[in-house]
């Protein structure tokens, strides 16, 4: 089972200025993508999974495929997806996957440091029997 971490920065992105249907399709695509950022679906299938009509899904896809001059990411003129055989690919997927890995590594190291400190404190407070 895969999961997708939803970064809270989405709330400050231009996607959050789009229609609720576009946001639903986008978040559905985030949830559906594989480890390479590919979404394998037809438009009717994506519409059903997103809970929108086929026309709303087509409109959302048009938006996601189009340049976004206000996007924080300038690669591909701010487009969010590209068409691939059998569906679409999330353009920024590698970037956010790397951010996730770095964040998870920091969290792991912080947890290990907390465990080490707790262990050190408990051994220092244990009386030594002579």
MDAnalysis code that builds the backbone (N, CA, C; Angstrom):
import MDAnalysis as mda
import numpy as np

u = mda.Universe.empty(390, n_residues=130, atom_resindex=np.repeat(np.arange(130), 3), trajectory=True)
u.add_TopologyAttr("name", ["N", "CA", "C"] * 130)
u.add_TopologyAttr("resid", np.arange(1, 131))
u.add_TopologyAttr("resname", ["UNK", "UNK", "UNK", "UNK", "UNK", "UNK", "UNK", "UNK", "UNK", "UNK", "UNK", "UNK", "UNK", "UNK", "UNK", "UNK", "UNK", "UNK", "UNK", "UNK", "UNK", "UNK", "UNK", "UNK", "UNK", "UNK", "UNK", "UNK", "UNK", "UNK", "UNK", "UNK", "UNK", "UNK", "UNK", "UNK", "UNK", "UNK", "UNK", "UNK", "UNK", "UNK", "UNK", "UNK", "UNK", "UNK", "UNK", "UNK", "UNK", "UNK", "UNK", "UNK", "UNK", "UNK", "UNK", "UNK", "UNK", "UNK", "UNK", "UNK", "UNK", "UNK", "UNK", "UNK", "UNK", "UNK", "UNK", "UNK", "UNK", "UNK", "UNK", "UNK", "UNK", "UNK", "UNK", "UNK", "UNK", "UNK", "UNK", "UNK", "UNK", "UNK", "UNK", "UNK", "UNK", "UNK", "UNK", "UNK", "UNK", "UNK", "UNK", "UNK", "UNK", "UNK", "UNK", "UNK", "UNK", "UNK", "UNK", "UNK", "UNK", "UNK", "UNK", "UNK", "UNK", "UNK", "UNK", "UNK", "UNK", "UNK", "UNK", "UNK", "UNK", "UNK", "UNK", "UNK", "UNK", "UNK", "UNK", "UNK", "UNK", "UNK", "UNK", "UNK", "UNK", "UNK", "UNK", "UNK", "UNK", "UNK"])
u.atoms.positions = np.array([
    [0.842, -1.179, 0.000],
    [0.000, 0.000, 0.000],
    [0.886, 1.241, 0.000],
    [0.588, 2.166, -0.882],
    [1.327, 3.416, -0.955],
    [0.540, 4.519, -0.276],
    [1.237, 5.564, 0.087],
    [0.574, 6.754, 0.589],
    [1.277, 7.958, 0.013],
    [0.594, 9.069, 0.049],
    [1.163, 10.319, -0.416],
    [1.112, 11.309, 0.721],
    [2.243, 11.916, 1.006],
    [2.277, 12.955, 2.022],
    [1.819, 14.246, 1.361],
    [0.867, 14.886, 1.982],
    [0.360, 16.138, 1.461],
    [1.050, 17.281, 2.199],
    [1.898, 18.007, 1.506],
    [2.624, 19.114, 2.116],
    [1.668, 20.267, 2.380],
    [1.785, 20.896, 3.556],
    [0.881, 21.995, 3.880],
    [1.110, 23.219, 2.991],
    [2.195, 23.258, 2.267],
    [2.447, 24.367, 1.348],
    [1.444, 24.396, 0.194],
    [0.667, 23.333, 0.031],
    [-0.366, 23.320, -1.009],
    [-1.355, 24.455, -0.794],
    [-1.545, 24.837, 0.467],
    [-2.497, 25.905, 0.784],
    [-2.033, 27.266, 0.282],
    [-0.740, 27.414, 0.041],
    [-0.186, 28.670, -0.468],
    [0.160, 28.586, -1.951],
    [-0.157, 27.472, -2.569],
    [0.170, 27.292, -3.984],
    [-0.971, 27.800, -4.855],
    [-0.666, 27.963, -6.119],
    [-1.690, 28.449, -7.040],
    [-2.790, 27.422, -7.266],
    [-2.518, 26.161, -7.019],
    [-3.568, 25.146, -7.178],
    [-4.731, 25.450, -6.253],
    [-4.445, 26.047, -5.112],
    [-5.505, 26.328, -4.135],
    [-6.407, 27.475, -4.584],
    [-6.019, 28.171, -5.649],
    [-6.846, 29.237, -6.220],
    [-7.794, 28.699, -7.299],
    [-7.638, 27.432, -7.630],
    [-8.460, 26.833, -8.691],
    [-9.810, 26.365, -8.132],
    [-10.647, 25.888, -9.011],
    [-11.978, 25.413, -8.614],
    [-11.868, 24.211, -7.689],
    [-12.933, 23.977, -6.932],
    [-12.906, 22.817, -6.025],
    [-12.791, 21.516, -6.809],
    [-13.347, 21.472, -8.006],
    [-13.239, 20.267, -8.830],
    [-11.793, 20.016, -9.251],
    [-11.095, 21.085, -9.601],
    [-9.684, 20.952, -9.984],
    [-8.870, 20.477, -8.790],
    [-9.147, 21.038, -7.617],
    [-8.435, 20.600, -6.411],
    [-8.728, 19.133, -6.123],
    [-9.973, 18.704, -6.296],
    [-10.313, 17.291, -6.065],
    [-9.562, 16.378, -7.030],
    [-9.528, 16.753, -8.293],
    [-8.813, 15.939, -9.286],
    [-7.325, 15.909, -8.941],
    [-6.754, 17.051, -8.581],
    [-5.327, 17.121, -8.244],
    [-5.001, 16.237, -7.048],
    [-5.751, 16.351, -5.990],
    [-5.474, 15.552, -4.789],
    [-5.701, 14.073, -5.072],
    [-6.694, 13.761, -5.892],
    [-6.913, 12.365, -6.296],
    [-5.708, 11.849, -7.069],
    [-5.171, 12.668, -7.951],
    [-3.990, 12.267, -8.715],
    [-2.790, 12.062, -7.785],
    [-2.644, 12.932, -6.798],
    [-1.562, 12.748, -5.824],
    [-1.710, 11.407, -5.111],
    [-2.938, 11.050, -4.759],
    [-3.191, 9.794, -4.044],
    [-3.010, 8.576, -4.954],
    [-3.261, 8.746, -6.235],
    [-3.200, 7.622, -7.175],
    [-1.814, 7.359, -7.745],
    [-0.925, 8.339, -7.694],
    [0.332, 8.195, -8.432],
    [1.200, 7.072, -7.862],
    [1.997, 6.504, -8.753],
    [2.937, 5.470, -8.336],
    [4.245, 6.132, -7.899],
    [5.256, 5.327, -7.625],
    [6.526, 5.861, -7.114],
    [7.235, 6.773, -8.098],
    [6.855, 6.705, -9.371],
    [7.457, 7.562, -10.392],
    [6.625, 8.805, -10.676],
    [5.494, 8.929, -9.999],
    [4.619, 10.069, -10.236],
    [3.654, 9.863, -11.384],
    [3.491, 8.622, -11.829],
    [2.580, 8.324, -12.928],
    [1.203, 7.947, -12.404],
    [0.182, 8.434, -13.089],
    [-1.203, 8.098, -12.789],
    [-1.731, 7.354, -14.000],
    [-2.133, 6.126, -13.810],
    [-2.644, 5.305, -14.901],
    [-4.157, 5.247, -14.780],
    [-4.831, 5.989, -15.652],
    [-6.291, 6.041, -15.609],
    [-6.807, 6.645, -16.907],
    [-8.076, 6.403, -17.141],
    [-8.778, 7.084, -18.222],
    [-9.446, 8.318, -17.622],
    [-9.897, 9.206, -18.458],
    [-10.600, 10.387, -17.942],
    [-11.872, 9.975, -17.200],
    [-12.695, 9.071, -17.741],
    [-13.875, 8.669, -16.965],
    [-13.504, 8.000, -15.633],
    [-12.452, 7.197, -15.624],
    [-12.018, 6.545, -14.384],
    [-11.525, 7.554, -13.363],
    [-10.745, 8.533, -13.812],
    [-10.256, 9.578, -12.919],
    [-11.419, 10.416, -12.390],
    [-12.396, 10.688, -13.243],
    [-13.567, 11.466, -12.825],
    [-14.315, 10.741, -11.710],
    [-14.541, 9.444, -11.881],
    [-15.251, 8.661, -10.858],
    [-14.479, 8.674, -9.548],
    [-13.190, 8.419, -9.610],
    [-12.382, 8.385, -8.385],
    [-12.318, 9.753, -7.715],
    [-12.398, 10.824, -8.512],
    [-12.348, 12.183, -7.976],
    [-13.705, 12.678, -7.489],
    [-14.754, 12.003, -7.903],
    [-16.100, 12.431, -7.514],
    [-16.582, 13.654, -8.275],
    [-16.123, 13.784, -9.526],
    [-16.543, 14.901, -10.373],
    [-17.093, 14.342, -11.678],
    [-17.781, 15.187, -12.442],
    [-18.297, 14.753, -13.741],
    [-17.133, 14.648, -14.737],
    [-17.381, 13.985, -15.852],
    [-16.354, 13.869, -16.886],
    [-15.987, 15.260, -17.402],
    [-16.971, 16.118, -17.611],
    [-16.691, 17.479, -18.092],
    [-15.844, 18.247, -17.076],
    [-16.146, 18.112, -15.787],
    [-15.352, 18.783, -14.754],
    [-13.936, 18.224, -14.704],
    [-13.796, 16.924, -14.909],
    [-12.476, 16.295, -14.927],
    [-11.672, 16.802, -16.122],
    [-12.308, 16.892, -17.277],
    [-11.621, 17.408, -18.469],
    [-11.170, 18.851, -18.251],
    [-12.008, 19.653, -17.625],
    [-11.649, 21.047, -17.336],
    [-10.477, 21.110, -16.360],
    [-10.503, 20.260, -15.333],
    [-9.405, 20.208, -14.359],
    [-8.111, 19.787, -15.043],
    [-8.172, 18.774, -15.892],
    [-6.980, 18.315, -16.600],
    [-6.428, 19.416, -17.506],
    [-7.315, 20.142, -18.160],
    [-6.865, 21.265, -19.000],
    [-6.081, 22.265, -18.156],
    [-6.597, 22.566, -16.975],
    [-5.917, 23.493, -16.064],
    [-4.558, 22.941, -15.640],
    [-4.505, 21.683, -15.262],
    [-3.273, 21.063, -14.769],
    [-2.220, 20.903, -15.867],
    [-2.663, 20.783, -17.109],
    [-1.762, 20.652, -18.256],
    [-1.271, 22.002, -18.783],
    [-1.915, 23.080, -18.354],
    [-1.635, 24.417, -18.882],
    [-0.535, 25.122, -18.094],
    [0.165, 26.067, -18.753],
    [1.157, 26.873, -18.034],
    [0.490, 27.667, -16.906],
    [1.253, 27.912, -15.856],
    [0.787, 28.719, -14.725],
    [1.869, 29.755, -14.452],
    [1.637, 30.970, -14.900],
    [2.683, 31.993, -14.780],
    [2.977, 32.377, -13.336],
    [2.086, 32.041, -12.396],
    [2.309, 32.376, -10.986],
    [2.860, 31.199, -10.172],
    [3.090, 30.089, -10.820],
    [3.597, 28.913, -10.112],
    [4.951, 29.215, -9.478],
    [5.179, 28.645, -8.302],
    [6.482, 28.798, -7.640],
    [7.546, 27.988, -8.352],
    [7.140, 26.997, -9.110],
    [8.061, 26.164, -9.877],
    [8.013, 26.602, -11.329],
    [9.113, 27.068, -11.829],
    [9.150, 27.623, -13.184],
    [9.405, 26.572, -14.258],
    [9.839, 25.372, -13.856],
    [10.051, 24.317, -14.843],
    [8.741, 24.040, -15.570],
    [8.839, 23.766, -16.838],
    [7.674, 23.455, -17.675],
    [6.607, 24.537, -17.604],
    [7.056, 25.782, -17.419],
    [6.163, 26.941, -17.365],
    [5.095, 26.812, -16.270],
    [5.406, 26.086, -15.222],
    [4.476, 25.951, -14.107],
    [3.406, 24.888, -14.291],
    [3.504, 24.127, -15.386],
    [2.530, 23.048, -15.582],
    [2.670, 22.043, -14.443],
    [1.583, 21.379, -14.112],
    [1.603, 20.405, -13.013],
    [1.704, 18.969, -13.500],
    [1.171, 18.701, -14.693],
    [1.189, 17.346, -15.234],
    [1.536, 17.376, -16.718],
    [1.974, 16.221, -17.210],
    [2.142, 15.982, -18.645],
    [1.442, 14.680, -18.970],
    [1.008, 14.580, -20.198],
    [0.376, 13.340, -20.640],
    [1.452, 12.301, -20.927],
    [1.190, 11.076, -20.525],
    [2.043, 9.933, -20.849],
    [1.127, 8.819, -21.346],
    [1.717, 7.809, -21.927],
    [0.929, 6.687, -22.415],
    [0.156, 6.074, -21.251],
    [-1.150, 6.068, -21.335],
    [-1.984, 5.453, -20.301],
    [-2.380, 6.381, -19.162],
    [-2.048, 7.688, -19.270],
    [-2.447, 8.590, -18.200],
    [-1.632, 9.868, -18.174],
    [-1.107, 10.183, -16.988],
    [-0.402, 11.446, -16.774],
    [0.764, 11.230, -15.820],
    [1.683, 12.193, -15.823],
    [2.815, 12.186, -14.895],
    [2.839, 13.515, -14.147],
    [3.044, 13.439, -12.843],
    [3.190, 14.636, -12.022],
    [4.593, 15.192, -12.260],
    [4.680, 16.401, -12.753],
    [5.970, 16.976, -13.135],
    [6.899, 17.134, -11.929],
    [6.396, 17.618, -10.815],
    [7.243, 17.891, -9.648],
    [7.382, 16.709, -8.689],
    [6.937, 15.556, -9.091],
    [6.972, 14.401, -8.192],
    [8.371, 14.110, -7.650],
    [9.416, 14.075, -8.488],
    [10.764, 13.797, -7.943],
    [11.203, 14.837, -6.911],
    [10.882, 16.087, -7.151],
    [11.263, 17.165, -6.226],
    [10.619, 16.945, -4.852],
    [9.321, 16.670, -4.831],
    [8.630, 16.502, -3.553],
    [8.971, 15.172, -2.899],
    [9.278, 14.165, -3.689],
    [9.714, 12.888, -3.117],
    [11.054, 13.076, -2.398],
    [11.947, 13.869, -2.985],
    [13.239, 14.151, -2.346],
    [13.042, 14.968, -1.074],
    [12.135, 15.946, -1.099],
    [11.832, 16.722, 0.108],
    [11.298, 15.822, 1.206],
    [10.448, 14.899, 0.838],
    [9.888, 13.966, 1.807],
    [10.991, 13.122, 2.415],
    [11.896, 12.630, 1.596],
    [12.991, 11.804, 2.102],
    [13.865, 12.597, 3.075],
    [14.162, 13.837, 2.739],
    [14.988, 14.669, 3.613],
    [14.265, 14.945, 4.928],
    [12.972, 15.219, 4.847],
    [12.194, 15.489, 6.059],
    [12.101, 14.240, 6.940],
    [11.849, 13.097, 6.319],
    [11.776, 11.853, 7.084],
    [13.117, 11.554, 7.757],
    [14.207, 11.812, 7.074],
    [15.544, 11.577, 7.643],
    [15.773, 12.469, 8.863],
    [15.392, 13.752, 8.753],
    [15.515, 14.669, 9.897],
    [14.671, 14.192, 11.074],
    [13.438, 13.757, 10.798],
    [12.560, 13.265, 11.862],
    [13.149, 12.020, 12.516],
    [13.707, 11.116, 11.716],
    [14.319, 9.895, 12.232],
    [15.497, 10.234, 13.151],
    [16.365, 11.133, 12.683],
    [17.538, 11.511, 13.480],
    [17.129, 12.221, 14.767],
    [16.103, 13.053, 14.697],
    [15.619, 13.742, 15.903],
    [15.070, 12.732, 16.907],
    [14.347, 11.739, 16.430],
    [13.800, 10.707, 17.322],
    [14.929, 9.895, 17.955],
    [15.929, 9.535, 17.198],
    [17.063, 8.780, 17.739],
    [17.805, 9.607, 18.794],
    [17.949, 10.907, 18.555],
    [18.602, 11.784, 19.529],
    [17.796, 11.845, 20.822],
    [16.460, 11.930, 20.712],
    [15.601, 11.947, 21.905],
    [15.750, 10.639, 22.686],
    [15.784, 9.524, 21.970],
    [15.946, 8.220, 22.625],
    [17.293, 8.140, 23.326],
    [18.334, 8.617, 22.684],
    [19.669, 8.599, 23.269],
    [19.717, 9.447, 24.543],
    [19.128, 10.633, 24.469],
    [19.105, 11.511, 25.648],
    [18.330, 10.872, 26.797],
    [17.196, 10.271, 26.486],
    [16.387, 9.633, 27.523],
    [17.153, 8.476, 28.159],
    [17.864, 7.716, 27.353],
    [18.651, 6.593, 27.863],
    [19.794, 7.104, 28.743],
    [20.456, 8.169, 28.318],
    [21.562, 8.751, 29.077],
    [21.073, 9.264, 30.423],
    [19.949, 9.945, 30.441],
    [19.387, 10.488, 31.682],
    [18.998, 9.355, 32.628],
    [18.396, 8.291, 32.096],
    [17.964, 7.190, 32.970],
    [19.154, 6.434, 33.553],
    [20.245, 6.298, 32.818],
    [21.418, 5.604, 33.371],
    [22.161, 6.477, 34.373],
    [22.077, 7.791, 34.201],
    [22.729, 8.702, 35.136],
    [21.987, 8.760, 36.463],
    [20.676, 8.538, 36.421],
    [19.894, 8.630, 37.656],
    [19.747, 7.286, 38.380],
    [20.264, 6.215, 37.773],
    [20.210, 4.891, 38.405],
    [21.346, 4.769, 39.411],
    [21.020, 4.464, 40.674],
    [22.092, 4.319, 41.691],
    [22.977, 3.120, 41.386],
    [24.226, 3.266, 41.688],
    [25.195, 2.201, 41.485],
    [25.318, 1.407, 42.800],
    [25.155, 0.091, 42.726],
    [25.282, -0.789, 43.882],
    [26.739, -1.160, 44.099],
    [27.194, -1.020, 45.332],
    [28.583, -1.404, 45.644],
    [28.610, -2.578, 46.548],
])
